[in-house]
Amino acid sequence: MEPNNTNPNRASEVGEKVGRKIGETVNQIEREAEKLINYINSEVVPAVRQESTSGLRTAAQKLAEFADYLDDQKHKQGS
């Protein structure tokens, strides 16, 4: 059997280094997630609301036109 050359201090140092790196990475992910949420709230949501509003207005106009068409057809058949 070969002797165990593992240095407990070295393993501890590596563990601490990995722990710090994971902590830094988690912090960076949290910062990026916050930036993404802010972007969505400030840019995407208002644009979607605007487009939704425009879409609803267009749909309402088309429905009103269709209702008028149906009324016209009803009057033409009744005359």
PDB file with one MODEL, atoms N, CA, C and O in Angstrom:
MODEL        1
ATOM      1  N   MET A   1       0.831  -1.176   0.000  1.00  0.00           N
ATOM      2  CA  MET A   1       0.000   0.000   0.000  1.00  0.00           C
ATOM      3  C   MET A   1       0.874   1.237   0.000  1.00  0.00           C
ATOM      4  O   MET A   1       1.929   1.283   0.631  1.00  0.00           O
ATOM      5  N   GLU A   2       0.403   2.239  -0.728  1.00  0.00           N
ATOM      6  CA  GLU A   2       1.136   3.498  -0.772  1.00  0.00           C
ATOM      7  C   GLU A   2       0.759   4.344   0.434  1.00  0.00           C
ATOM      8  O   GLU A   2      -0.377   4.276   0.904  1.00  0.00           O
ATOM      9  N   PRO A   3       1.689   5.134   0.937  1.00  0.00           N
ATOM     10  CA  PRO A   3       1.358   6.007   2.073  1.00  0.00           C
ATOM     11  C   PRO A   3       0.402   7.103   1.629  1.00  0.00           C
ATOM     12  O   PRO A   3       0.434   7.543   0.480  1.00  0.00           O
ATOM     13  N   ASN A   4      -0.442   7.534   2.545  1.00  0.00           N
ATOM     14  CA  ASN A   4      -1.415   8.582   2.270  1.00  0.00           C
ATOM     15  C   ASN A   4      -0.713   9.935   2.326  1.00  0.00           C
ATOM     16  O   ASN A   4      -0.296  10.378   3.397  1.00  0.00           O
ATOM     17  N   ASN A   5      -0.582  10.595   1.168  1.00  0.00           N
ATOM     18  CA  ASN A   5       0.116  11.875   1.088  1.00  0.00           C
ATOM     19  C   ASN A   5      -0.830  13.062   1.198  1.00  0.00           C
ATOM     20  O   ASN A   5      -0.441  14.179   0.857  1.00  0.00           O
ATOM     21  N   THR A   6      -2.055  12.859   1.661  1.00  0.00           N
ATOM     22  CA  THR A   6      -3.035  13.932   1.742  1.00  0.00           C
ATOM     23  C   THR A   6      -2.687  14.837   2.910  1.00  0.00           C
ATOM     24  O   THR A   6      -2.512  14.390   4.043  1.00  0.00           O
ATOM     25  N   ASN A   7      -2.592  16.124   2.599  1.00  0.00           N
ATOM     26  CA  ASN A   7      -2.292  17.126   3.625  1.00  0.00           C
ATOM     27  C   ASN A   7      -3.607  17.746   4.061  1.00  0.00           C
ATOM     28  O   ASN A   7      -4.278  18.379   3.246  1.00  0.00           O
ATOM     29  N   PRO A   8      -4.003  17.586   5.328  1.00  0.00           N
ATOM     30  CA  PRO A   8      -5.287  18.133   5.780  1.00  0.00           C
ATOM     31  C   PRO A   8      -5.360  19.650   5.623  1.00  0.00           C
ATOM     32  O   PRO A   8      -6.430  20.192   5.347  1.00  0.00           O
ATOM     33  N   ASN A   9      -4.237  20.337   5.796  1.00  0.00           N
ATOM     34  CA  ASN A   9      -4.238  21.798   5.643  1.00  0.00           C
ATOM     35  C   ASN A   9      -4.490  22.181   4.191  1.00  0.00           C
ATOM     36  O   ASN A   9      -5.221  23.132   3.914  1.00  0.00           O
ATOM     37  N   ARG A  10      -3.898  21.458   3.286  1.00  0.00           N
ATOM     38  CA  ARG A  10      -4.078  21.723   1.856  1.00  0.00           C
ATOM     39  C   ARG A  10      -5.530  21.473   1.454  1.00  0.00           C
ATOM     40  O   ARG A  10      -6.121  22.256   0.710  1.00  0.00           O
ATOM     41  N   ALA A  11      -6.093  20.387   1.949  1.00  0.00           N
ATOM     42  CA  ALA A  11      -7.491  20.074   1.654  1.00  0.00           C
ATOM     43  C   ALA A  11      -8.400  21.165   2.204  1.00  0.00           C
ATOM     44  O   ALA A  11      -9.375  21.550   1.559  1.00  0.00           O
ATOM     45  N   SER A  12      -8.088  21.651   3.371  1.00  0.00           N
ATOM     46  CA  SER A  12      -8.876  22.717   3.982  1.00  0.00           C
ATOM     47  C   SER A  12      -8.769  23.996   3.157  1.00  0.00           C
ATOM     48  O   SER A  12      -9.764  24.691   2.952  1.00  0.00           O
ATOM     49  N   GLU A  13      -7.566  24.305   2.687  1.00  0.00           N
ATOM     50  CA  GLU A  13      -7.367  25.500   1.855  1.00  0.00           C
ATOM     51  C   GLU A  13      -8.153  25.396   0.551  1.00  0.00           C
ATOM     52  O   GLU A  13      -8.784  26.360   0.118  1.00  0.00           O
ATOM     53  N   VAL A  14      -8.108  24.233  -0.060  1.00  0.00           N
ATOM     54  CA  VAL A  14      -8.833  24.017  -1.308  1.00  0.00           C
ATOM     55  C   VAL A  14     -10.328  24.143  -1.047  1.00  0.00           C
ATOM     56  O   VAL A  14     -11.041  24.769  -1.831  1.00  0.00           O
ATOM     57  N   GLY A  15     -10.808  23.560   0.039  1.00  0.00           N
ATOM     58  CA  GLY A  15     -12.212  23.654   0.397  1.00  0.00           C
ATOM     59  C   GLY A  15     -12.652  25.093   0.617  1.00  0.00           C
ATOM     60  O   GLY A  15     -13.725  25.492   0.166  1.00  0.00           O
ATOM     61  N   GLU A  16     -11.836  25.867   1.302  1.00  0.00           N
ATOM     62  CA  GLU A  16     -12.156  27.282   1.535  1.00  0.00           C
ATOM     63  C   GLU A  16     -12.170  28.058   0.223  1.00  0.00           C
ATOM     64  O   GLU A  16     -13.039  28.901   0.000  1.00  0.00           O
ATOM     65  N   LYS A  17     -11.197  27.765  -0.645  1.00  0.00           N
ATOM     66  CA  LYS A  17     -11.132  28.449  -1.939  1.00  0.00           C
ATOM     67  C   LYS A  17     -12.367  28.134  -2.778  1.00  0.00           C
ATOM     68  O   LYS A  17     -12.956  29.025  -3.391  1.00  0.00           O
ATOM     69  N   VAL A  18     -12.753  26.858  -2.798  1.00  0.00           N
ATOM     70  CA  VAL A  18     -13.945  26.455  -3.545  1.00  0.00           C
ATOM     71  C   VAL A  18     -15.178  27.117  -2.933  1.00  0.00           C
ATOM     72  O   VAL A  18     -16.046  27.599  -3.661  1.00  0.00           O
ATOM     73  N   GLY A  19     -15.261  27.144  -1.621  1.00  0.00           N
ATOM     74  CA  GLY A  19     -16.385  27.790  -0.939  1.00  0.00           C
ATOM     75  C   GLY A  19     -16.485  29.269  -1.271  1.00  0.00           C
ATOM     76  O   GLY A  19     -17.576  29.783  -1.516  1.00  0.00           O
ATOM     77  N   ARG A  20     -15.346  29.953  -1.280  1.00  0.00           N
ATOM     78  CA  ARG A  20     -15.341  31.383  -1.640  1.00  0.00           C
ATOM     79  C   ARG A  20     -15.795  31.582  -3.078  1.00  0.00           C
ATOM     80  O   ARG A  20     -16.573  32.488  -3.378  1.00  0.00           O
ATOM     81  N   LYS A  21     -15.299  30.722  -3.965  1.00  0.00           N
ATOM     82  CA  LYS A  21     -15.647  30.834  -5.389  1.00  0.00           C
ATOM     83  C   LYS A  21     -17.147  30.601  -5.581  1.00  0.00           C
ATOM     84  O   LYS A  21     -17.793  31.309  -6.353  1.00  0.00           O
ATOM     85  N   ILE A  22     -17.698  29.615  -4.882  1.00  0.00           N
ATOM     86  CA  ILE A  22     -19.138  29.357  -4.970  1.00  0.00           C
ATOM     87  C   ILE A  22     -19.913  30.549  -4.435  1.00  0.00           C
ATOM     88  O   ILE A  22     -20.912  30.959  -5.028  1.00  0.00           O
ATOM     89  N   GLY A  23     -19.463  31.105  -3.324  1.00  0.00           N
ATOM     90  CA  GLY A  23     -20.121  32.282  -2.756  1.00  0.00           C
ATOM     91  C   GLY A  23     -20.101  33.467  -3.711  1.00  0.00           C
ATOM     92  O   GLY A  23     -21.105  34.162  -3.867  1.00  0.00           O
ATOM     93  N   GLU A  24     -18.956  33.697  -4.350  1.00  0.00           N
ATOM     94  CA  GLU A  24     -18.841  34.791  -5.320  1.00  0.00           C
ATOM     95  C   GLU A  24     -19.774  34.551  -6.505  1.00  0.00           C
ATOM     96  O   GLU A  24     -20.428  35.473  -6.992  1.00  0.00           O
ATOM     97  N   THR A  25     -19.824  33.314  -6.954  1.00  0.00           N
ATOM     98  CA  THR A  25     -20.681  32.975  -8.088  1.00  0.00           C
ATOM     99  C   THR A  25     -22.152  33.171  -7.741  1.00  0.00           C
ATOM    100  O   THR A  25     -22.915  33.704  -8.546  1.00  0.00           O
ATOM    101  N   VAL A  26     -22.550  32.743  -6.551  1.00  0.00           N
ATOM    102  CA  VAL A  26     -23.939  32.925  -6.113  1.00  0.00           C
ATOM    103  C   VAL A  26     -24.273  34.412  -6.039  1.00  0.00           C
ATOM    104  O   VAL A  26     -25.344  34.832  -6.475  1.00  0.00           O
ATOM    105  N   ASN A  27     -23.361  35.203  -5.491  1.00  0.00           N
ATOM    106  CA  ASN A  27     -23.596  36.650  -5.418  1.00  0.00           C
ATOM    107  C   ASN A  27     -23.742  37.260  -6.807  1.00  0.00           C
ATOM    108  O   ASN A  27     -24.600  38.115  -7.026  1.00  0.00           O
ATOM    109  N   GLN A  28     -22.908  36.823  -7.742  1.00  0.00           N
ATOM    110  CA  GLN A  28     -22.978  37.338  -9.106  1.00  0.00           C
ATOM    111  C   GLN A  28     -24.303  36.939  -9.754  1.00  0.00           C
ATOM    112  O   GLN A  28     -24.928  37.747 -10.440  1.00  0.00           O
ATOM    113  N   ILE A  29     -24.725  35.709  -9.541  1.00  0.00           N
ATOM    114  CA  ILE A  29     -26.007  35.255 -10.095  1.00  0.00           C
ATOM    115  C   ILE A  29     -27.152  36.080  -9.511  1.00  0.00           C
ATOM    116  O   ILE A  29     -28.065  36.472 -10.238  1.00  0.00           O
ATOM    117  N   GLU A  30     -27.110  36.343  -8.218  1.00  0.00           N
ATOM    118  CA  GLU A  30     -28.155  37.157  -7.586  1.00  0.00           C
ATOM    119  C   GLU A  30     -28.182  38.573  -8.169  1.00  0.00           C
ATOM    120  O   GLU A  30     -29.255  39.121  -8.420  1.00  0.00           O
ATOM    121  N   ARG A  31     -27.002  39.164  -8.384  1.00  0.00           N
ATOM    122  CA  ARG A  31     -26.946  40.516  -8.977  1.00  0.00           C
ATOM    123  C   ARG A  31     -27.507  40.505 -10.395  1.00  0.00           C
ATOM    124  O   ARG A  31     -28.270  41.395 -10.771  1.00  0.00           O
ATOM    125  N   GLU A  32     -27.129  39.499 -11.182  1.00  0.00           N
ATOM    126  CA  GLU A  32     -27.615  39.410 -12.557  1.00  0.00           C
ATOM    127  C   GLU A  32     -29.121  39.155 -12.596  1.00  0.00           C
ATOM    128  O   GLU A  32     -29.825  39.699 -13.447  1.00  0.00           O
ATOM    129  N   ALA A  33     -29.605  38.334 -11.682  1.00  0.00           N
ATOM    130  CA  ALA A  33     -31.049  38.074 -11.611  1.00  0.00           C
ATOM    131  C   ALA A  33     -31.796  39.363 -11.264  1.00  0.00           C
ATOM    132  O   ALA A  33     -32.861  39.632 -11.820  1.00  0.00           O
ATOM    133  N   GLU A  34     -31.247  40.151 -10.358  1.00  0.00           N
ATOM    134  CA  GLU A  34     -31.875  41.427 -10.001  1.00  0.00           C
ATOM    135  C   GLU A  34     -31.891  42.378 -11.201  1.00  0.00           C
ATOM    136  O   GLU A  34     -32.884  43.067 -11.436  1.00  0.00           O
ATOM    137  N   LYS A  35     -30.793  42.415 -11.959  1.00  0.00           N
ATOM    138  CA  LYS A  35     -30.758  43.249 -13.168  1.00  0.00           C
ATOM    139  C   LYS A  35     -31.817  42.790 -14.164  1.00  0.00           C
ATOM    140  O   LYS A  35     -32.508  43.612 -14.767  1.00  0.00           O
ATOM    141  N   LEU A  36     -31.944  41.480 -14.336  1.00  0.00           N
ATOM    142  CA  LEU A  36     -32.923  40.932 -15.270  1.00  0.00           C
ATOM    143  C   LEU A  36     -34.345  41.292 -14.837  1.00  0.00           C
ATOM    144  O   LEU A  36     -35.165  41.695 -15.662  1.00  0.00           O
ATOM    145  N   ILE A  37     -34.633  41.148 -13.553  1.00  0.00           N
ATOM    146  CA  ILE A  37     -35.964  41.489 -13.041  1.00  0.00           C
ATOM    147  C   ILE A  37     -36.247  42.970 -13.246  1.00  0.00           C
ATOM    148  O   ILE A  37     -37.347  43.338 -13.658  1.00  0.00           O
ATOM    149  N   ASN A  38     -35.279  43.813 -12.965  1.00  0.00           N
ATOM    150  CA  ASN A  38     -35.464  45.258 -13.173  1.00  0.00           C
ATOM    151  C   ASN A  38     -35.705  45.574 -14.641  1.00  0.00           C
ATOM    152  O   ASN A  38     -36.554  46.405 -14.965  1.00  0.00           O
ATOM    153  N   TYR A  39     -34.962  44.915 -15.537  1.00  0.00           N
ATOM    154  CA  TYR A  39     -35.139  45.130 -16.973  1.00  0.00           C
ATOM    155  C   TYR A  39     -36.540  44.707 -17.402  1.00  0.00           C
ATOM    156  O   TYR A  39     -37.222  45.432 -18.126  1.00  0.00           O
ATOM    157  N   ILE A  40     -36.958  43.541 -16.954  1.00  0.00           N
ATOM    158  CA  ILE A  40     -38.294  43.057 -17.317  1.00  0.00           C
ATOM    159  C   ILE A  40     -39.356  44.032 -16.825  1.00  0.00           C
ATOM    160  O   ILE A  40     -40.277  44.379 -17.564  1.00  0.00           O
ATOM    161  N   ASN A  41     -39.228  44.468 -15.584  1.00  0.00           N
ATOM    162  CA  ASN A  41     -40.223  45.381 -15.021  1.00  0.00           C
ATOM    163  C   ASN A  41     -40.217  46.757 -15.681  1.00  0.00           C
ATOM    164  O   ASN A  41     -41.272  47.373 -15.834  1.00  0.00           O
ATOM    165  N   SER A  42     -39.050  47.239 -16.070  1.00  0.00           N
ATOM    166  CA  SER A  42     -38.985  48.594 -16.615  1.00  0.00           C
ATOM    167  C   SER A  42     -39.139  48.658 -18.132  1.00  0.00           C
ATOM    168  O   SER A  42     -39.562  49.687 -18.660  1.00  0.00           O
ATOM    169  N   GLU A  43     -38.806  47.585 -18.840  1.00  0.00           N
ATOM    170  CA  GLU A  43     -38.835  47.615 -20.303  1.00  0.00           C
ATOM    171  C   GLU A  43     -39.888  46.673 -20.907  1.00  0.00           C
ATOM    172  O   GLU A  43     -40.690  47.082 -21.746  1.00  0.00           O
ATOM    173  N   VAL A  44     -39.873  45.444 -20.481  1.00  0.00           N
ATOM    174  CA  VAL A  44     -40.713  44.429 -21.113  1.00  0.00           C
ATOM    175  C   VAL A  44     -42.179  44.595 -20.716  1.00  0.00           C
ATOM    176  O   VAL A  44     -43.058  44.616 -21.577  1.00  0.00           O
ATOM    177  N   VAL A  45     -42.439  44.712 -19.424  1.00  0.00           N
ATOM    178  CA  VAL A  45     -43.828  44.808 -18.958  1.00  0.00           C
ATOM    179  C   VAL A  45     -44.553  46.006 -19.574  1.00  0.00           C
ATOM    180  O   VAL A  45     -45.665  45.838 -20.076  1.00  0.00           O
ATOM    181  N   PRO A  46     -43.966  47.212 -19.556  1.00  0.00           N
ATOM    182  CA  PRO A  46     -44.677  48.335 -20.187  1.00  0.00           C
ATOM    183  C   PRO A  46     -44.925  48.117 -21.685  1.00  0.00           C
ATOM    184  O   PRO A  46     -45.983  48.484 -22.197  1.00  0.00           O
ATOM    185  N   ALA A  47     -43.962  47.528 -22.378  1.00  0.00           N
ATOM    186  CA  ALA A  47     -44.144  47.272 -23.816  1.00  0.00           C
ATOM    187  C   ALA A  47     -45.277  46.272 -24.045  1.00  0.00           C
ATOM    188  O   ALA A  47     -46.096  46.450 -24.947  1.00  0.00           O
ATOM    189  N   VAL A  48     -45.320  45.235 -23.237  1.00  0.00           N
ATOM    190  CA  VAL A  48     -46.379  44.240 -23.376  1.00  0.00           C
ATOM    191  C   VAL A  48     -47.732  44.874 -23.074  1.00  0.00           C
ATOM    192  O   VAL A  48     -48.716  44.621 -23.768  1.00  0.00           O
ATOM    193  N   ARG A  49     -47.770  45.697 -22.038  1.00  0.00           N
ATOM    194  CA  ARG A  49     -49.032  46.370 -21.708  1.00  0.00           C
ATOM    195  C   ARG A  49     -49.486  47.265 -22.848  1.00  0.00           C
ATOM    196  O   ARG A  49     -50.667  47.287 -23.193  1.00  0.00           O
ATOM    197  N   GLN A  50     -48.552  48.004 -23.434  1.00  0.00           N
ATOM    198  CA  GLN A  50     -48.890  48.893 -24.544  1.00  0.00           C
ATOM    199  C   GLN A  50     -49.413  48.097 -25.724  1.00  0.00           C
ATOM    200  O   GLN A  50     -50.432  48.446 -26.320  1.00  0.00           O
ATOM    201  N   GLU A  51     -48.706  47.022 -26.060  1.00  0.00           N
ATOM    202  CA  GLU A  51     -49.134  46.199 -27.187  1.00  0.00           C
ATOM    203  C   GLU A  51     -50.471  45.531 -26.891  1.00  0.00           C
ATOM    204  O   GLU A  51     -51.315  45.402 -27.779  1.00  0.00           O
ATOM    205  N   SER A  52     -50.663  45.111 -25.656  1.00  0.00           N
ATOM    206  CA  SER A  52     -51.935  44.492 -25.278  1.00  0.00           C
ATOM    207  C   SER A  52     -53.072  45.489 -25.403  1.00  0.00           C
ATOM    208  O   SER A  52     -54.152  45.154 -25.890  1.00  0.00           O
ATOM    209  N   THR A  53     -52.827  46.708 -24.963  1.00  0.00           N
ATOM    210  CA  THR A  53     -53.843  47.753 -25.051  1.00  0.00           C
ATOM    211  C   THR A  53     -54.198  48.009 -26.504  1.00  0.00           C
ATOM    212  O   THR A  53     -55.376  48.095 -26.853  1.00  0.00           O
ATOM    213  N   SER A  54     -53.191  48.130 -27.349  1.00  0.00           N
ATOM    214  CA  SER A  54     -53.432  48.356 -28.772  1.00  0.00           C
ATOM    215  C   SER A  54     -54.186  47.177 -29.381  1.00  0.00           C
ATOM    216  O   SER A  54     -55.112  47.363 -30.170  1.00  0.00           O
ATOM    217  N   GLY A  55     -53.788  45.980 -29.013  1.00  0.00           N
ATOM    218  CA  GLY A  55     -54.450  44.789 -29.531  1.00  0.00           C
ATOM    219  C   GLY A  55     -55.908  44.718 -29.102  1.00  0.00           C
ATOM    220  O   GLY A  55     -56.779  44.362 -29.895  1.00  0.00           O
ATOM    221  N   LEU A  56     -56.168  45.054 -27.854  1.00  0.00           N
ATOM    222  CA  LEU A  56     -57.554  45.044 -27.372  1.00  0.00           C
ATOM    223  C   LEU A  56     -58.402  46.093 -28.092  1.00  0.00           C
ATOM    224  O   LEU A  56     -59.561  45.842 -28.426  1.00  0.00           O
ATOM    225  N   ARG A  57     -57.819  47.262 -28.326  1.00  0.00           N
ATOM    226  CA  ARG A  57     -58.567  48.304 -29.042  1.00  0.00           C
ATOM    227  C   ARG A  57     -58.887  47.867 -30.471  1.00  0.00           C
ATOM    228  O   ARG A  57     -59.996  48.073 -30.962  1.00  0.00           O
ATOM    229  N   THR A  58     -57.910  47.269 -31.118  1.00  0.00           N
ATOM    230  CA  THR A  58     -58.127  46.779 -32.484  1.00  0.00           C
ATOM    231  C   THR A  58     -59.195  45.684 -32.486  1.00  0.00           C
ATOM    232  O   THR A  58     -60.083  45.682 -33.339  1.00  0.00           O
ATOM    233  N   ALA A  59     -59.109  44.761 -31.537  1.00  0.00           N
ATOM    234  CA  ALA A  59     -60.096  43.689 -31.458  1.00  0.00           C
ATOM    235  C   ALA A  59     -61.489  44.259 -31.195  1.00  0.00           C
ATOM    236  O   ALA A  59     -62.466  43.813 -31.796  1.00  0.00           O
ATOM    237  N   ALA A  60     -61.581  45.246 -30.297  1.00  0.00           N
ATOM    238  CA  ALA A  60     -62.878  45.864 -30.003  1.00  0.00           C
ATOM    239  C   ALA A  60     -63.455  46.537 -31.246  1.00  0.00           C
ATOM    240  O   ALA A  60     -64.652  46.438 -31.515  1.00  0.00           O
ATOM    241  N   GLN A  61     -62.596  47.220 -32.001  1.00  0.00           N
ATOM    242  CA  GLN A  61     -63.044  47.881 -33.233  1.00  0.00           C
ATOM    243  C   GLN A  61     -63.545  46.854 -34.238  1.00  0.00           C
ATOM    244  O   GLN A  61     -64.597  47.041 -34.849  1.00  0.00           O
ATOM    245  N   LYS A  62     -62.793  45.767 -34.411  1.00  0.00           N
ATOM    246  CA  LYS A  62     -63.197  44.728 -35.366  1.00  0.00           C
ATOM    247  C   LYS A  62     -64.497  44.054 -34.923  1.00  0.00           C
ATOM    248  O   LYS A  62     -65.346  43.740 -35.758  1.00  0.00           O
ATOM    249  N   LEU A  63     -64.657  43.829 -33.620  1.00  0.00           N
ATOM    250  CA  LEU A  63     -65.905  43.249 -33.131  1.00  0.00           C
ATOM    251  C   LEU A  63     -67.084  44.184 -33.364  1.00  0.00           C
ATOM    252  O   LEU A  63     -68.174  43.738 -33.724  1.00  0.00           O
ATOM    253  N   ALA A  64     -66.868  45.479 -33.160  1.00  0.00           N
ATOM    254  CA  ALA A  64     -67.939  46.448 -33.418  1.00  0.00           C
ATOM    255  C   ALA A  64     -68.307  46.453 -34.898  1.00  0.00           C
ATOM    256  O   ALA A  64     -69.486  46.508 -35.248  1.00  0.00           O
ATOM    257  N   GLU A  65     -67.298  46.396 -35.767  1.00  0.00           N
ATOM    258  CA  GLU A  65     -67.560  46.344 -37.204  1.00  0.00           C
ATOM    259  C   GLU A  65     -68.323  45.070 -37.568  1.00  0.00           C
ATOM    260  O   GLU A  65     -69.235  45.105 -38.394  1.00  0.00           O
ATOM    261  N   PHE A  66     -67.951  43.955 -36.957  1.00  0.00           N
ATOM    262  CA  PHE A  66     -68.638  42.699 -37.228  1.00  0.00           C
ATOM    263  C   PHE A  66     -70.081  42.746 -36.730  1.00  0.00           C
ATOM    264  O   PHE A  66     -70.986  42.236 -37.391  1.00  0.00           O
ATOM    265  N   ALA A  67     -70.293  43.356 -35.568  1.00  0.00           N
ATOM    266  CA  ALA A  67     -71.657  43.501 -35.046  1.00  0.00           C
ATOM    267  C   ALA A  67     -72.492  44.359 -35.994  1.00  0.00           C
ATOM    268  O   ALA A  67     -73.654  44.042 -36.248  1.00  0.00           O
ATOM    269  N   ASP A  68     -71.920  45.435 -36.517  1.00  0.00           N
ATOM    270  CA  ASP A  68     -72.627  46.278 -37.488  1.00  0.00           C
ATOM    271  C   ASP A  68     -72.962  45.467 -38.739  1.00  0.00           C
ATOM    272  O   ASP A  68     -74.064  45.581 -39.275  1.00  0.00           O
ATOM    273  N   TYR A  69     -72.022  44.654 -39.203  1.00  0.00           N
ATOM    274  CA  TYR A  69     -72.240  43.813 -40.377  1.00  0.00           C
ATOM    275  C   TYR A  69     -73.404  42.846 -40.119  1.00  0.00           C
ATOM    276  O   TYR A  69     -74.283  42.683 -40.966  1.00  0.00           O
ATOM    277  N   LEU A  70     -73.398  42.215 -38.959  1.00  0.00           N
ATOM    278  CA  LEU A  70     -74.489  41.294 -38.629  1.00  0.00           C
ATOM    279  C   LEU A  70     -75.829  42.012 -38.574  1.00  0.00           C
ATOM    280  O   LEU A  70     -76.839  41.484 -39.037  1.00  0.00           O
ATOM    281  N   ASP A  71     -75.841  43.211 -38.010  1.00  0.00           N
ATOM    282  CA  ASP A  71     -77.082  44.005 -37.966  1.00  0.00           C
ATOM    283  C   ASP A  71     -77.549  44.325 -39.386  1.00  0.00           C
ATOM    284  O   ASP A  71     -78.738  44.218 -39.685  1.00  0.00           O
ATOM    285  N   ASP A  72     -76.630  44.712 -40.253  1.00  0.00           N
ATOM    286  CA  ASP A  72     -76.968  45.026 -41.642  1.00  0.00           C
ATOM    287  C   ASP A  72     -77.552  43.792 -42.349  1.00  0.00           C
ATOM    288  O   ASP A  72     -78.541  43.892 -43.075  1.00  0.00           O
ATOM    289  N   GLN A  73     -76.929  42.637 -42.125  1.00  0.00           N
ATOM    290  CA  GLN A  73     -77.406  41.404 -42.745  1.00  0.00           C
ATOM    291  C   GLN A  73     -78.806  41.038 -42.233  1.00  0.00           C
ATOM    292  O   GLN A  73     -79.648  40.547 -42.984  1.00  0.00           O
ATOM    293  N   LYS A  74     -79.028  41.285 -40.963  1.00  0.00           N
ATOM    294  CA  LYS A  74     -80.319  40.984 -40.360  1.00  0.00           C
ATOM    295  C   LYS A  74     -81.393  41.881 -40.960  1.00  0.00           C
ATOM    296  O   LYS A  74     -82.495  41.418 -41.255  1.00  0.00           O
ATOM    297  N   HIS A  75     -81.075  43.178 -41.144  1.00  0.00           N
ATOM    298  CA  HIS A  75     -82.038  44.115 -41.709  1.00  0.00           C
ATOM    299  C   HIS A  75     -82.316  43.822 -43.187  1.00  0.00           C
ATOM    300  O   HIS A  75     -83.444  43.976 -43.655  1.00  0.00           O
ATOM    301  N   LYS A  76     -81.272  43.395 -43.919  1.00  0.00           N
ATOM    302  CA  LYS A  76     -81.438  43.071 -45.335  1.00  0.00           C
ATOM    303  C   LYS A  76     -82.331  41.845 -45.494  1.00  0.00           C
ATOM    304  O   LYS A  76     -83.131  41.788 -46.427  1.00  0.00           O
ATOM    305  N   GLN A  77     -82.212  40.885 -44.620  1.00  0.00           N
ATOM    306  CA  GLN A  77     -83.038  39.682 -44.705  1.00  0.00           C
ATOM    307  C   GLN A  77     -84.474  39.949 -44.248  1.00  0.00           C
ATOM    308  O   GLN A  77     -85.413  39.307 -44.717  1.00  0.00           O
ATOM    309  N   GLY A  78     -84.630  40.897 -43.337  1.00  0.00           N
ATOM    310  CA  GLY A  78     -85.969  41.220 -42.842  1.00  0.00           C
ATOM    311  C   GLY A  78     -86.746  42.144 -43.757  1.00  0.00           C
ATOM    312  O   GLY A  78     -87.964  42.267 -43.620  1.00  0.00           O
ATOM    313  N   SER A  79     -86.078  42.787 -44.672  1.00  0.00           N
ATOM    314  CA  SER A  79     -86.755  43.751 -45.552  1.00  0.00           C
ATOM    315  C   SER A  79     -87.411  43.115 -46.718  1.00  0.00           C
ATOM    316  O   SER A  79     -88.015  43.805 -47.539  1.00  0.00           O
TER     317      SER A  79
ENDMDL
END
